[in-house]
Amino acid sequence: MKVYWSLKSVPELEALTRKERRRVHQECLQKYFVRARATCRSTTAFFALILITAIGISICTKISESLGMKPNFWVFLAASSIVLPVGSFIFSRIAIPVLRPFYLEFIEKRPSVEL
């Protein structure tokens, strides 16, 4: 399985602008992965997102405790703002192989997205 580190490296999206790539990816992700019937891959992606977030928040909480800070809402908020983008990135990379067939279909149906 090839890992696409950026949306520009996905062959179906490489001709689009950065803004168009993001829009196509986000709309296809919502329609064909997040709101679609659960599969082994989607379950793995959701599990990875939850696990990475939980581990990251735990690590940040332990770091704050070792620095003498009490864990509170602000530590949780700071940890979440650091960890959630990482989990979201990994979630998206797991979903890209499933979404590739839908990218071209989506681009062809939408007149505002041009190749």
C-alpha positions as CSV (number, residue, x, y, z in Angstrom):
1,M,0.0,0.0,0.0
2,K,1.4,3.4,-1.0
3,V,1.2,6.1,1.6
4,Y,0.4,9.6,0.2
5,W,2.1,12.1,2.5
6,S,0.3,15.1,0.9
7,L,-2.8,15.6,-1.2
8,K,-0.6,16.8,-4.0
9,S,1.1,13.4,-4.2
10,V,-2.3,11.8,-5.0
11,P,-2.4,11.4,-8.8
12,E,-6.1,12.2,-9.1
13,L,-5.6,15.5,-7.3
14,E,-2.2,16.7,-8.4
15,A,-3.5,19.0,-11.2
16,L,-5.8,20.9,-8.9
17,T,-4.9,24.0,-6.8
18,R,-4.2,23.5,-3.1
19,K,-7.6,24.9,-2.2
20,E,-9.4,22.6,-4.7
21,R,-7.5,19.6,-3.5
22,R,-8.5,20.2,0.1
23,R,-12.2,20.8,-0.9
24,V,-12.4,17.7,-3.0
25,H,-10.7,15.6,-0.3
26,Q,-12.8,16.9,2.5
27,E,-16.1,16.4,0.7
28,C,-15.2,12.9,-0.5
29,L,-13.9,12.1,3.0
30,Q,-17.2,13.1,4.5
31,K,-19.4,11.4,2.0
32,Y,-17.6,8.2,1.3
33,F,-15.6,7.5,4.5
34,V,-17.0,9.2,7.6
35,R,-20.7,8.9,6.8
36,A,-20.5,5.7,4.8
37,R,-21.1,2.2,6.1
38,A,-18.4,1.0,8.5
39,T,-15.5,-1.1,7.1
40,C,-12.4,-2.5,8.6
41,R,-10.4,0.4,7.2
42,S,-12.7,3.1,8.5
43,T,-12.9,1.4,11.9
44,T,-9.1,1.3,12.0
45,A,-8.9,5.0,11.1
46,F,-11.4,6.0,13.8
47,F,-9.6,3.8,16.3
48,A,-6.2,5.3,15.4
49,L,-7.6,8.8,15.8
50,I,-9.0,8.1,19.2
51,L,-5.9,6.2,20.4
52,I,-3.5,8.8,19.2
53,T,-5.5,11.6,20.8
54,A,-5.8,9.7,24.1
55,I,-2.1,8.8,24.2
56,G,-1.1,12.4,23.3
57,I,-3.3,13.9,25.9
58,S,-1.9,11.5,28.5
59,I,1.6,12.3,27.6
60,C,1.0,16.1,27.8
61,T,-0.8,15.6,31.2
62,K,2.2,13.7,32.5
63,I,4.6,16.3,31.3
64,S,2.6,19.1,32.9
65,E,2.5,17.1,36.2
66,S,6.3,16.6,36.1
67,L,6.7,20.4,35.7
68,G,4.6,20.9,38.8
69,M,1.4,22.0,37.1
70,K,-2.0,20.5,38.1
71,P,-3.8,19.0,35.1
72,N,-6.8,21.3,34.3
73,F,-8.9,22.4,31.5
74,W,-6.1,24.5,29.9
75,V,-3.6,21.7,29.9
76,F,-6.3,19.5,28.2
77,L,-7.1,22.2,25.7
78,A,-3.4,22.8,24.9
79,A,-2.8,19.0,24.5
80,S,-5.8,18.6,22.3
81,S,-4.7,21.4,20.0
82,I,-1.4,19.7,19.5
83,V,-2.5,16.1,19.3
84,L,-5.8,16.3,17.3
85,P,-4.1,17.6,14.1
86,V,-1.7,14.7,14.2
87,G,-4.5,12.2,14.6
88,S,-6.5,13.9,11.9
89,F,-3.5,13.7,9.5
90,I,-3.1,9.9,10.1
91,F,-6.8,9.4,9.8
92,S,-6.8,11.1,6.5
93,R,-3.8,9.1,5.2
94,I,-5.6,5.9,6.1
95,A,-8.7,7.1,4.1
96,I,-7.0,8.2,0.9
97,P,-6.7,4.8,-0.7
98,V,-10.4,4.3,-0.3
99,L,-11.2,7.7,-1.6
100,R,-9.0,7.7,-4.8
101,P,-11.8,6.2,-7.0
102,F,-14.2,8.9,-5.9
103,Y,-11.9,11.9,-6.5
104,L,-12.2,11.8,-10.3
105,E,-15.9,11.1,-10.1
106,F,-16.4,14.0,-7.8
107,I,-14.2,16.3,-10.0
108,E,-16.2,15.4,-13.1
109,K,-19.5,16.1,-11.5
110,R,-18.5,19.5,-10.0
111,P,-18.1,22.2,-12.7
112,S,-16.4,24.5,-10.3
113,V,-13.4,22.1,-9.9
114,E,-11.4,22.0,-13.0
115,L,-8.4,19.8,-14.0
